[in-house]
């Protein structure tokens, strides 16, 4: 998007959850609002570019940070098809798109995700 020649970067993005690896916090069919950039803290749910398939986004929990990047894990380690830092290692900062701030769909599950204390 441009505004008189200047690029306008929208700080929000929406993504859909498609797998069960983040159950019970997130379920397939949930739609999320993601704050691009900004500070990620341990315990945050984040969206990142998949380290093995950069055109694909993945939703995971940030469990710790080391020199190589963020260790991102699934909440349900037994979920079918689960892939996370146990498979890829730490995810470099430049692949972390942003922090999940809210779920807006379905209406019965609307919630705000606050940063951990």
C-alpha positions as CSV (number, residue, x, y, z in Angstrom):
1,X,0.0,0.0,0.0
2,X,1.3,3.5,-0.8
3,X,0.4,6.9,0.3
4,X,1.7,9.7,-2.0
5,X,4.8,7.6,-2.9
6,X,5.5,6.5,0.7
7,X,5.1,2.9,1.7
8,X,2.6,2.5,4.5
9,X,3.2,-0.7,6.5
10,X,0.2,-2.0,8.4
11,X,1.2,-3.3,11.8
12,X,-1.5,-6.0,11.9
13,X,-2.0,-9.2,10.1
14,X,-4.7,-11.9,10.3
15,X,-4.0,-15.6,10.1
16,X,-6.0,-18.8,10.3
17,X,-5.1,-21.8,12.4
18,X,-5.2,-25.0,10.3
19,X,-3.6,-27.7,12.5
20,X,-4.1,-29.1,16.1
21,X,-0.6,-28.6,17.4
22,X,-1.6,-25.6,19.5
23,X,-4.6,-27.2,21.2
24,X,-6.1,-26.5,23.6
25,X,-5.2,-22.8,23.3
26,X,-5.9,-22.6,19.6
27,X,-8.0,-24.9,17.4
28,X,-8.3,-25.4,13.6
29,X,-10.6,-22.7,12.3
30,X,-9.5,-20.0,14.8
31,X,-8.7,-16.7,13.2
32,X,-6.0,-14.6,14.9
33,X,-4.9,-11.0,14.9
34,X,-1.1,-10.7,14.8
35,X,0.9,-7.7,15.8
36,X,3.8,-7.5,13.3
37,X,7.3,-6.9,14.8
38,X,7.4,-5.7,18.4
39,X,8.8,-7.5,21.4
40,X,8.3,-11.2,21.8
41,X,8.4,-12.6,25.3
42,X,8.7,-16.2,26.7
43,X,5.2,-17.6,26.7
44,X,3.9,-15.5,23.8
45,X,2.1,-17.2,20.9
46,X,3.8,-16.1,17.7
47,X,3.6,-16.4,14.0
48,X,6.8,-17.3,12.1
49,X,7.8,-18.2,8.7
50,X,8.4,-22.0,8.6
51,X,12.2,-22.5,8.6
52,X,11.9,-25.3,6.0
53,X,9.2,-23.7,3.8
54,X,9.5,-19.9,4.1
55,X,6.3,-19.3,2.1
56,X,4.3,-21.0,4.9
57,X,3.5,-19.5,8.2
58,X,3.4,-21.4,11.5
59,X,1.8,-20.6,14.9
60,X,3.8,-21.6,17.9
61,X,4.6,-20.7,21.5
62,X,7.9,-18.9,22.2
63,X,9.5,-21.0,25.0
64,X,13.0,-19.5,25.2
65,X,15.5,-17.4,23.3
66,X,19.2,-18.3,22.6
67,X,21.9,-16.8,20.4
68,X,20.4,-18.6,17.3
69,X,16.9,-17.2,17.8
70,X,13.6,-18.3,19.4
71,X,12.8,-21.8,20.4
72,X,9.2,-22.2,19.2
73,X,7.1,-25.2,20.4
74,X,3.7,-26.7,19.8
75,X,1.4,-26.8,22.9
76,X,0.3,-30.3,22.0
77,X,3.5,-32.3,21.4
78,X,1.4,-35.3,20.5
79,X,-0.5,-33.6,17.7
80,X,-0.5,-35.5,14.4
81,X,2.0,-33.9,12.0
82,X,3.4,-31.6,14.7
83,X,6.6,-29.8,13.6
84,X,8.4,-27.2,15.7
85,X,11.8,-26.3,17.1
86,X,12.3,-29.9,18.2
87,X,12.6,-30.6,14.5
88,X,14.2,-27.4,13.2
89,X,16.1,-25.9,16.1
90,X,15.8,-22.2,17.1
91,X,14.0,-19.9,14.6
92,X,16.0,-16.8,13.6
93,X,14.5,-13.5,14.6
94,X,14.0,-12.4,11.0
95,X,11.6,-15.3,10.5
96,X,9.3,-14.3,13.4
97,X,6.5,-12.3,11.9
98,X,4.8,-11.2,15.1
99,X,2.9,-11.9,18.3
100,X,-0.7,-13.1,18.4
101,X,-2.8,-10.5,20.3
102,X,-6.3,-11.8,19.8
103,X,-8.6,-14.4,18.4
104,X,-11.6,-12.9,16.6
105,X,-13.2,-16.0,15.1
106,X,-15.2,-18.0,15.9
107,X,-17.3,-15.6,18.0
108,X,-17.8,-18.1,20.8
109,X,-14.0,-18.1,21.3
110,X,-13.1,-14.4,21.0
111,X,-10.2,-13.6,23.3
112,X,-7.3,-11.3,23.9
113,X,-3.9,-12.7,24.4
114,X,-1.9,-10.6,26.9
115,X,1.8,-10.7,27.2
116,X,3.0,-13.0,30.0
117,X,3.7,-11.2,33.3
